[in-house]
Amino acid sequence: MMKFTKLQAAGNDFILVETGDTNRNWSPVAMALCDRHFGVGADGLLLLLPTDMADFGMRIFNPDGSEAEACGNGLRCLAKYVVNRGLADIEAQEILIETIAGIRKAKIHREKGKLAKIRVSMGTPKLEAKDIPVAIAEGDRGLVDIKPMLSYTVTVEDRKLLLNFASIGNPHAVYFCQESVSDFPLSRIGSKVERLSIFPNRINFEVAKVVNRQRIEARVWERGVGETLACGSGACAITVAAQLNGYIDNKVDIKLPGGILTVGWDRVGEIFLGGPAEIVFTGEWPD
């Protein structure tokens, strides 16, 4: 039997498994575990792994079996787990987690000896077409754009979408709308944007509306998952796009269907992501 722990962060839910087996094909395991009708049900499978490069190693697999490079909510859930299980030093204020996208820092905040908040570093955003990646010719963007942001207009179902691109270790396309995000047909449009031919590795797609300089409402279509209640790297991508377009200040609350994530970025260095992370239940899976 495979022991697992179910966690959630603003409704973005994960199944965490501790393992030292780095050679196993985890894709079919993720597909079985994450199935919401015949499995445990989750937005992803988190593997807690040994590593010589950091305090802990993490890999994440989507419900379709594909592997994700980065996951902000997954990072916070993993940090919550290792602190609660006593796997991290009881006095540690920071733990290092190795991911495919690089080593990420999780800052641990305690109050009266108990875990109160976890804030994770999501690295420095990348904005070049080759880093996202986006397969468009250099002259295809139309008028010269002086912003340090790759933006491009696509047409999906006769709807023109001005997408703002950023890599947060994984690829994102952000669309700012004037209408309520709840009215946007994400369930129909999301999969089509994800698989546009300009995205060789597919894309995570965010629809966002700026409420004011400290608050944004958003919905997310995650590559390999579908619409989720929250997405940490998506919240970071929205923040980067909004800041570079001059819509917000350096710290913003992203209101998603599952809850609020807080993102801070100084437009130069790393992005920092904060929000809830909770253990839901533990169980065993026939392996």
VOBA-1610 file (N, C-alpha, C; in pm, whole numbers, padded with zeros to 5 digits, always signed):
BEGIN
Met+00085-00120+00000Met+00000+00000+00000Met+00088+00125+00000Met+00051+00222-00081Met+00123+00349-00089Met+00055+00451+00003Lys+00128+00501+00100Lys+00074+00601+00190Lys+00077+00738+00121Phe-00030+00817+00140Phe-00036+00949+00080Phe-00102+01046+00176Thr-00082+01174+00147Thr-00148+01281+00222Thr-00213+01376+00123Lys-00338+01407+00146Lys-00410+01504+00062Lys-00397+01642+00125Leu-00358+01742+00043Leu-00345+01880+00089Leu-00415+01971-00010Gln-00445+02094+00036Gln-00503+02192-00055Gln-00454+02331-00018Ala-00442+02414-00120Ala-00400+02553-00103Ala-00495+02639-00185Ala-00586+02708-00119Ala-00689+02787-00184Ala-00769+02704-00283Gly-00794+02580-00245Gly-00874+02491-00329Gly-00796+02418-00436Asn-00670+02453-00454Asn-00581+02382-00548Asn-00529+02260-00472Asp-00578+02139-00506Asp-00552+02024-00421Asp-00450+01927-00480Phe-00377+01862-00389Phe-00266+01775-00427Phe-00263+01648-00342Ile-00207+01544-00401Ile-00179+01420-00329Ile-00027+01413-00314Leu+00021+01408-00191Leu+00165+01404-00167Leu+00207+01264-00126Val+00315+01217-00190Val+00371+01085-00160Val+00519+01102-00131Glu+00563+01050-00017Glu+00706+01045+00013Glu+00766+00923-00056Thr+00875+00943-00131Thr+00936+00831-00202Thr+01083+00858-00230Gly+01158+00750-00241Gly+01297+00761-00284Gly+01314+00704-00424Asp+01203+00663-00485Asp+01207+00597-00616Asp+01201+00702-00726Thr+01316+00744-00775Thr+01322+00845-00880Thr+01317+00783-01020Asn+01328+00652-01029Asn+01330+00587-01160Asn+01193+00536-01204Arg+01098+00535-01113Arg+00965+00485-01146Arg+00895+00577-01246Asn+00813+00520-01331Asn+00728+00598-01420Asn+00607+00644-01339Trp+00608+00768-01294Trp+00503+00818-01205Trp+00382+00871-01281Ser+00391+00883-01412Ser+00278+00938-01489Ser+00150+00857-01472Pro+00153+00724-01492Pro+00028+00648-01474Pro-00023+00649-01329Val+00069+00661-01233Val+00028+00671-01092Val-00050+00800-01070Ala+00003+00910-01127Ala-00065+01039-01115Ala-00203+01035-01179Met-00213+00974-01296Met-00341+00966-01366Met-00444+00889-01284Ala-00400+00782-01220Ala-00492+00701-01139Ala-00531+00772-01009Leu-00433+00825-00938Leu-00459+00890-00810Leu-00544+01016-00826Cys-00516+01095-00930Cys-00581+01225-00944Cys-00722+01216-01002Asp-00759+01101-01055Asp-00893+01087-01111Asp-00998+01111-01003Arg-01091+01203-01029Arg-01187+01244-00927Arg-01305+01148-00914His-01316+01053-01003His-01425+00956-00995His-01376+00818-00950Phe-01259+00777-01000Phe-01209+00644-00971Phe-01082+00644-00885Gly-01033+00762-00850Gly-00913+00772-00767Gly-00939+00855-00643Val-00833+00913-00589Val-00846+01001-00472Val-00904+01135-00514Gly-00855+01185-00629Gly-00900+01314-00681Gly-00808+01427-00640Ala-00747+01493-00740Ala-00657+01605-00710Ala-00618+01676-00840Asp-00562+01797-00824Asp-00508+01872-00937Asp-00366+01829-00971Gly-00304+01747-00885Gly-00169+01703-00914Gly-00114+01608-00808Leu-00013+01533-00848Leu+00060+01443-00758Leu+00192+01507-00722Leu+00216+01530-00593Leu+00343+01583-00544Leu+00429+01470-00492Leu+00553+01464-00537Leu+00649+01368-00484Leu+00749+01440-00395Leu+00762+01394-00272Leu+00863+01444-00180Leu+00982+01351-00191Leu+01095+01404-00239Leu+01211+01322-00275Leu+01336+01362-00198Pro+01428+01268-00180Pro+01558+01305-00124Pro+01640+01380-00229Thr+01730+01466-00185Thr+01815+01541-00277Thr+01942+01584-00205Asp+02051+01594-00280Asp+02177+01646-00226Asp+02192+01795-00251Met+02097+01854-00326Met+02108+01993-00368Met+02034+02089-00276Ala+01941+02038-00195Ala+01859+02123-00110Ala+01814+02041+00011Asp+01722+02098+00089Asp+01669+02024+00204Asp+01574+01913+00160Phe+01495+01943+00057Phe+01397+01846+00005Phe+01390+01860-00147Gly+01346+01753-00212Gly+01322+01756-00355Gly+01174+01742-00382Met+01128+01802-00493Met+00986+01795-00528Met+00971+01776-00679Arg+00881+01685-00716Arg+00836+01674-00854Arg+00684+01677-00852Ile+00623+01726-00959Ile+00478+01732-00965Ile+00429+01682-01100Phe+00328+01596-01094Phe+00267+01540-01214Phe+00121+01581-01221Asn+00078+01619-01341Asn-00059+01661-01365Asn-00152+01540-01379Pro-00284+01561-01371Pro-00378+01449-01387Pro-00370+01379-01522Asp-00317+01448-01625Asp-00303+01382-01756Asp-00171+01307-01769Gly-00092+01304-01660Gly+00034+01231-01660Gly+00155+01315-01695Ser+00135+01436-01746Ser+00248+01521-01781Ser+00312+01577-01654Glu+00440+01611-01664Glu+00512+01665-01549Glu+00522+01817-01559Ala+00492+01886-01451Ala+00499+02032-01447Ala+00634+02075-01393Glu+00683+02189-01445Glu+00813+02239-01401Glu+00805+02312-01268Ala+00692+02379-01244Ala+00681+02463-01125Ala+00538+02461-01073Cys+00523+02487-00944Cys+00389+02490-00884Cys+00399+02561-00749Gly+00349+02685-00744Gly+00360+02763-00620Gly+00276+02708-00507Asn+00152+02668-00537Asn+00068+02610-00432Asn+00122+02475-00388Gly+00176+02399-00482Gly+00238+02271-00447Gly+00358+02290-00356Leu+00438+02393-00381Leu+00552+02423-00295Leu+00508+02451-00151Arg+00403+02532-00137Arg+00356+02565-00003Arg+00296+02444+00066Cys+00227+02360-00011Cys+00171+02238+00049Cys+00283+02145+00095Leu+00387+02131+00013Leu+00499+02045+00053Leu+00568+02101+00176Ala+00586+02233+00181Ala+00649+02294+00299Ala+00563+02273+00423Lys+00432+02288+00408Lys+00339+02263+00520Lys+00355+02120+00571Tyr+00365+02025+00478Tyr+00376+01885+00514Tyr+00505+01856+00592Val+00619+01904+00540Val+00746+01870+00606Val+00758+01936+00742Val+00698+02054+00759Val+00701+02120+00889Val+00610+02045+00987Asn+00488+02011+00943Asn+00394+01941+01029Asn+00443+01803+01069Arg+00512+01735+00977Arg+00563+01601+01005Arg+00693+01603+01085Gly+00749+01720+01110Gly+00873+01729+01184Gly+00995+01690+01101Leu+00980+01693+00968Leu+01092+01658+00881Leu+01190+01773+00865Ala+01143+01895+00889Ala+01229+02013+00885Ala+01273+02048+01027Asp+01387+02113+01038Asp+01437+02159+01167Asp+01330+02243+01235Ile+01302+02214+01360Ile+01194+02281+01432Ile+01218+02431+01445Glu+01345+02473+01436Glu+01378+02615+01447Glu+01400+02679+01310Ala+01389+02602+01203Ala+01418+02653+01069Ala+01323+02765+01030Gln+01378+02872+00979Gln+01296+02983+00928Gln+01287+02979+00776Glu+01369+02894+00716Glu+01369+02882+00571Glu+01410+02741+00533Ile+01341+02682+00435Ile+01382+02553+00382Ile+01399+02566+00231Leu+01490+02488+00177Leu+01519+02490+00034Leu+01460+02367-00031Ile+01391+02387-00144Ile+01325+02278-00215Ile+01375+02275-00359Glu+01428+02162-00400Glu+01476+02147-00537Glu+01360+02108-00629Thr+01341+02183-00738Thr+01240+02152-00838Thr+01306+02148-00975Ile+01232+02107-01076Ile+01284+02107-01212Ile+01322+02249-01254Ala+01248+02348-01206Ala+01272+02488-01242Ala+01386+02551-01162Gly+01442+02478-01066Gly+01550+02531-00983Gly+01518+02517-00835Ile+01607+02566-00752Ile+01588+02558-00608Ile+01502+02675-00562Arg+01397+02645-00486Arg+01305+02746-00436Arg+01312+02754-00284Lys+01293+02874-00230Lys+01297+02896-00086Lys+01155+02905-00030Ala+01135+02840+00082Ala+01009+02852+00154Ala+01039+02914+00290Lys+00984+03031+00315Lys+01007+03101+00441Lys+00896+03063+00540Ile+00937+03018+00657Ile+00846+02965+00759Ile+00822+03071+00866His+00696+03108+00888His+00661+03205+00991His+00581+03134+01099Arg+00628+03143+01222Arg+00561+03078+01335Arg+00510+03182+01433Glu+00400+03149+01497Glu+00346+03232+01605Glu+00318+03142+01724Lys+00379+03176+01839Lys+00366+03097+01961Lys+00404+02951+01937Gly+00509+02934+01857Gly+00562+02800+01832Gly+00490+02720+01727Lys+00381+02775+01670Lys+00304+02702+01571Lys+00318+02767+01433Leu+00310+02683+01330Leu+00319+02732+01193Leu+00203+02826+01164Ala+00235+02949+01121Ala+00131+03048+01094Ala+00119+03079+00946Lys+00233+03084+00876Lys+00230+03125+00736Lys+00352+03071+00663Ile+00334+03038+00537Ile+00445+02996+00451Ile+00447+03084+00328Arg+00561+03144+00301Arg+00578+03225+00181Arg+00691+03165+00099Val+00667+03144-00029Val+00768+03078-00113Val+00820+03173-00220Ser+00948+03155-00252Ser+01008+03226-00364Ser+00979+03149-00491Met+00935+03219-00595Met+00904+03155-00722Met+01008+03186-00829Gly+01122+03239-00788Gly+01228+03270-00883Gly+01203+03401-00955Thr+01291+03432-01049Thr+01281+03555-01128Thr+01208+03525-01258Pro+01105+03602-01292Pro+01030+03574-01415Pro+01115+03594-01539Lys+01085+03516-01642Lys+01152+03530-01772Lys+01048+03571-01875Leu+01088+03663-01964Leu+00991+03725-02053Leu+01024+03710-02201Glu+01133+03644-02232Glu+01170+03627-02372Glu+01095+03510-02433Ala+01069+03520-02564Ala+00993+03416-02635Ala+01056+03278-02620Lys+01189+03272-02627Lys+01259+03143-02620Lys+01250+03082-02482Asp+01231+03164-02379Asp+01227+03112-02242Asp+01089+03063-02202Ile+00985+03103-02276Ile+00850+03069-02231Ile+00810+02925-02265Pro+00824+02868-02381Pro+00858+02930-02510Pro+00732+02965-02590Val+00751+03064-02680Val+00647+03103-02774Val+00710+03104-02912Ala+00648+03037-03007Ala+00704+03024-03142Ala+00642+03127-03235Ile+00688+03251-03222Ile+00645+03356-03316Ile+00769+03426-03369Ala+00760+03472-03494Ala+00872+03543-03554Ala+00886+03680-03490Glu+01009+03732-03491Glu+01036+03858-03422Glu+00952+03973-03476Gly+00922+03971-03606Gly+00846+04080-03665Gly+00697+04061-03660Asp+00651+03956-03594Asp+00508+03924-03594Asp+00427+04000-03491Arg+00490+04080-03410Arg+00417+04146-03301Arg+00353+04277-03343Gly+00374+04317-03467Gly+00310+04439-03514Gly+00391+04561-03471Leu+00324+04662-03414Leu+00391+04784-03373Leu+00496+04756-03267Val+00602+04836-03267Val+00710+04818-03171Val+00656+04838-03029Asp+00685+04744-02940Asp+00641+04749-02801Asp+00762+04776-02714Ile+00762+04891-02644Ile+00880+04927-02566Ile+00879+04864-02428Lys+00769+04799-02390Lys+00765+04734-02260Lys+00851+04609-02260Pro+00917+04576-02147Pro+00996+04451-02139Pro+00906+04331-02118Met+00808+04316-02204Met+00707+04212-02189Met+00670+04162-02327Leu+00668+04032-02343Leu+00627+03974-02469Leu+00475+03966-02472Ser+00413+04038-02564Ser+00267+04034-02577Ser+00230+04008-02721Tyr+00114+03948-02741Tyr+00078+03903-02875Tyr-00073+03880-02879Thr-00136+03918-02990Thr-00280+03900-03004Thr-00311+03772-03081Val-00399+03692-03024Val-00446+03570-03090Val-00597+03580-03107Thr-00650+03503-03198Thr-00795+03498-03218Thr-00844+03356-03193Val-00935+03343-03100Val-00994+03213-03066Val-01146+03228-03070Glu-01211+03151-03155Glu-01357+03158-03171Glu-01403+03301-03198Asp-01335+03370-03289Asp-01367+03508-03327Asp-01348+03607-03213Arg-01283+03563-03105Arg-01256+03651-02992Arg-01107+03687-02992Lys-01075+03818-03000Lys-00936+03861-02998Lys-00888+03872-02854Leu-00775+03809-02827Leu-00718+03808-02693Leu-00576+03862-02700Leu-00548+03972-02630Leu-00412+04023-02618Leu-00346+03950-02501Leu-00256+03859-02532Leu-00193+03777-02429Leu-00060+03837-02386Asn-00036+03836-02256Asn+00092+03877-02198Asn+00163+03752-02150Phe+00284+03729-02197Phe+00355+03604-02171Phe+00461+03621-02062Ala+00474+03517-01979Ala+00580+03513-01878Ala+00607+03369-01841Ser+00732+03340-01811Ser+00767+03209-01756Ser+00797+03226-01608Ile+00729+03146-01526Ile+00755+03142-01382Ile+00814+03003-01353Gly+00907+02963-01438Gly+00958+02826-01435Gly+00871+02736-01521Asn+00749+02779-01549Asn+00655+02715-01641Asn+00586+02825-01722Pro+00528+02792-01838Pro+00479+02896-01929Pro+00339+02947-01897His+00320+03079-01911His+00190+03140-01882His+00154+03245-01987Ala+00025+03255-02014Ala-00032+03360-02098Ala-00145+03425-02021Val-00138+03556-02002Val-00235+03629-01920Val-00317+03722-02009Tyr-00448+03714-01993Tyr-00540+03803-02066Tyr-00615+03890-01966Phe-00605+04022-01983Phe-00678+04116-01897Phe-00809+04153-01964Cys-00919+04128-01896Cys-01051+04153-01953Cys-01121+04267-01881Gln-01219+04327-01947Gln-01300+04432-01888Gln-01425+04373-01822Glu-01472+04261-01876Glu-01589+04195-01823Glu-01554+04122-01693Ser-01656+04077-01622Ser-01633+03995-01503Ser-01566+03865-01545Val-01467+03821-01467Val-01398+03696-01503Val-01493+03577-01497Ser-01598+03588-01416Ser-01694+03479-01406Ser-01775+03464-01535Asp-01781+03570-01615Asp-01855+03565-01741Asp-01771+03515-01858Phe-01641+03508-01840Phe-01554+03465-01949Phe-01571+03314-01972Pro-01588+03270-02098Pro-01613+03127-02127Pro-01486+03043-02118Leu-01426+03038-01999Leu-01297+02971-01982Leu-01305+02821-02009Ser-01416+02759-01972Ser-01428+02614-01991Ser-01424+02577-02139Arg-01464+02671-02224Arg-01464+02644-02368Arg-01337+02696-02436Ile-01291+02813-02394Ile-01177+02878-02458Ile-01044+02825-02406Gly-01040+02787-02278Gly-00914+02752-02213Gly-00834+02646-02284Ser-00898+02535-02319Ser-00825+02426-02383Ser-00773+02465-02521Lys-00844+02556-02589Lys-00801+02600-02721Lys-00679+02691-02713Val-00678+02779-02613Val-00560+02863-02593Val-00440+02777-02552Glu-00463+02683-02460Glu-00355+02595-02413Glu-00282+02528-02528Arg-00355+02491-02632Arg-00299+02410-02740Arg-00278+02487-02871Leu-00275+02621-02864Leu-00245+02698-02984Leu-00107+02658-03037Ser-00093+02662-03168Ser+00031+02614-03231Ser+00153+02697-03195Ile+00134+02820-03146Ile+00249+02904-03109Ile+00312+02861-02977Phe+00245+02768-02906Phe+00298+02721-02778Phe+00349+02578-02793Pro+00476+02557-02821Pro+00528+02421-02843Pro+00516+02330-02722Asn+00514+02386-02602Asn+00500+02307-02480Asn+00365+02328-02413Arg+00269+02378-02491Arg+00139+02418-02438Arg+00155+02537-02340Ile+00046+02583-02281Ile+00053+02704-02199Ile-00050+02699-02087Asn-00019+02764-01975Asn-00117+02792-01870Asn-00181+02926-01903Phe-00313+02933-01893Phe-00386+03051-01940Phe-00463+03114-01825Glu-00439+03244-01802Glu-00506+03317-01694Glu-00593+03429-01751Val-00712+03442-01698Val-00802+03552-01730Val-00813+03638-01605Ala-00782+03767-01617Ala-00775+03853-01498Ala-00845+03986-01522Lys-00901+04040-01414Lys-00960+04173-01416Lys-00901+04253-01300Val-00844+04369-01331Val-00785+04455-01228Val-00898+04530-01158Val-00910+04508-01028Val-01012+04576-00948Val-00960+04712-00901Asn-00839+04712-00846Asn-00769+04835-00809Asn-00619+04802-00803Arg-00538+04892-00754Arg-00392+04872-00758Arg-00343+04769-00658Gln-00431+04720-00572Gln-00392+04618-00475Gln-00471+04488-00489Arg-00560+04481-00588Arg-00646+04362-00597Arg-00681+04329-00741Ile-00675+04199-00772Ile-00710+04148-00904Ile-00798+04025-00886Glu-00899+04011-00968Glu-00980+03890-00971Glu-00938+03807-01091Ala-00935+03674-01076Ala-00881+03592-01184Ala-00937+03451-01184Arg-00927+03386-01299Arg-00952+03243-01314Arg-00837+03185-01394Val-00814+03055-01374Val-00696+02993-01435Val-00733+02862-01504Trp-00677+02846-01624Trp-00683+02718-01695Trp-00541+02660-01693Glu-00521+02550-01621Glu-00388+02494-01607Glu-00360+02388-01714Arg-00245+02400-01773Arg-00199+02303-01872Arg-00196+02163-01812Gly-00263+02071-01878Gly-00263+01933-01831Gly-00360+01905-01718Val-00437+02006-01677Val-00531+01990-01565Val-00671+02035-01604Gly-00681+02157-01660Gly-00809+02220-01684Gly-00826+02336-01588Glu-00948+02385-01569Glu-00969+02496-01476Glu-00951+02447-01333Thr-00875+02523-01255Thr-00854+02490-01114Thr-00902+02607-01028Leu-00922+02581-00900Leu-00971+02684-00809Leu-00865+02789-00778Ala-00738+02754-00797Ala-00628+02849-00774Ala-00503+02796-00842Cys-00408+02885-00866Cys-00279+02847-00925Cys-00175+02947-00879Gly-00074+02900-00806Gly+00028+02989-00751Gly+00114+03053-00856Ser+00167+02972-00950Ser+00250+03030-01055Ser+00167+03118-01146Gly+00037+03084-01164Gly-00051+03169-01242Gly-00072+03305-01176Ala-00089+03305-01044Ala-00102+03432-00972Ala+00023+03517-00988Cys+00138+03452-00989Cys+00265+03524-01008Cys+00273+03582-01150Ala+00233+03504-01249Ala+00236+03553-01387Ala+00142+03672-01405Ile+00024+03666-01343Ile-00070+03778-01348Ile-00007+03902-01288Thr+00059+03885-01174Thr+00125+03998-01106Thr+00232+04061-01194Val+00315+03978-01255Val+00422+04029-01343Val+00362+04108-01458Ala+00262+04049-01525Ala+00199+04117-01638Ala+00133+04248-01596Ala+00063+04246-01482Ala-00006+04366-01436Ala+00093+04476-01397Gln+00202+04439-01332Gln+00302+04539-01294Gln+00368+04601-01416Leu+00408+04518-01511Leu+00477+04570-01628Leu+00385+04652-01718Asn+00256+04633-01703Asn+00160+04717-01775Asn+00119+04839-01693Gly+00171+04850-01570Gly+00144+04967-01487Gly+00010+04967-01418Tyr-00051+04849-01403Tyr-00185+04841-01345Tyr-00186+04838-01192Ile-00078+04787-01131Ile-00079+04761-00986Ile+00051+04808-00921Asp+00052+04800-00787Asp+00173+04829-00711Asp+00254+04701-00693Asn+00352+04705-00603Asn+00445+04592-00590Asn+00390+04473-00513Lys+00276+04490-00450Lys+00215+04380-00376Lys+00067+04378-00409Val+00013+04258-00435Val-00126+04250-00478Val-00191+04123-00427Asp-00320+04130-00398Asp-00400+04012-00366Asp-00469+03965-00493Ile-00449+03838-00526Ile-00515+03777-00641Ile-00631+03694-00589Lys-00754+03737-00619Lys-00873+03664-00574Lys-00910+03561-00680Leu-00897+03434-00644Leu-00930+03322-00730Leu-01053+03251-00675Pro-01118+03164-00752Pro-01238+03097-00701Pro-01217+03025-00568Gly-01095+02975-00542Gly-01071+02899-00420Gly-01019+02981-00303Gly-00987+03107-00326Gly-00934+03188-00217Gly-00841+03296-00269Ile-00770+03359-00177Ile-00684+03473-00211Ile-00538+03434-00194Leu-00457+03463-00296Leu-00312+03447-00291Leu-00249+03586-00297Thr-00147+03607-00215Thr-00078+03736-00211Thr+00058+03723-00278Val+00085+03814-00371Val+00209+03808-00448Val+00283+03941-00435Gly+00414+03932-00413Gly+00498+04050-00408Gly+00612+04040-00506Trp+00640+04149-00577Trp+00751+04152-00673Trp+00802+04294-00686Asp+00935+04310-00683Asp+00995+04444-00692Asp+01034+04481-00834Arg+00989+04401-00932Arg+01016+04423-01075Arg+01161+04397-01113Val+01239+04343-01019Val+01380+04317-01047Val+01417+04173-01015Gly+01388+04130-00892Gly+01434+04000-00844Gly+01326+03894-00843Glu+01328+03816-00735Glu+01237+03703-00722Glu+01094+03746-00690Ile+01001+03660-00727Ile+00861+03680-00692Ile+00834+03600-00565Phe+00753+03656-00474Phe+00718+03585-00352Phe+00567+03563-00345Leu+00530+03440-00309Leu+00390+03398-00308Leu+00350+03352-00170Gly+00238+03405-00120Gly+00185+03363+00010Gly+00039+03326-00002Gly-00008+03246+00092Gly-00147+03204+00091Gly-00167+03083+00180Pro-00290+03033+00188Pro-00319+02920+00276Pro-00267+02789+00223Ala-00242+02695+00312Ala-00206+02557+00277Ala-00250+02469+00393Glu-00330+02368+00363Glu-00388+02286+00469Glu-00380+02137+00435Ile-00358+02056+00539Ile-00366+01911+00524Ile-00513+01871+00535Val-00561+01790+00440Val-00702+01750+00437Val-00722+01614+00503Phe-00649+01512+00454Phe-00656+01379+00515Phe-00540+01294+00467Thr-00520+01183+00532Thr-00419+01085+00491Thr-00487+00955+00453Gly-00418+00872+00376Gly-00477+00746+00333Gly-00374+00652+00273Glu-00421+00541+00221Glu-00336+00443+00155Glu-00398+00405+00021Trp-00311+00384-00075Trp-00353+00350-00211Trp-00292+00215-00249Pro-00372+00122-00303Pro-00314-00006-00343Pro-00213+00013-00454Asp-00090-00032-00429Asp+00020-00005-00521Asp+00065-00137-00587
//
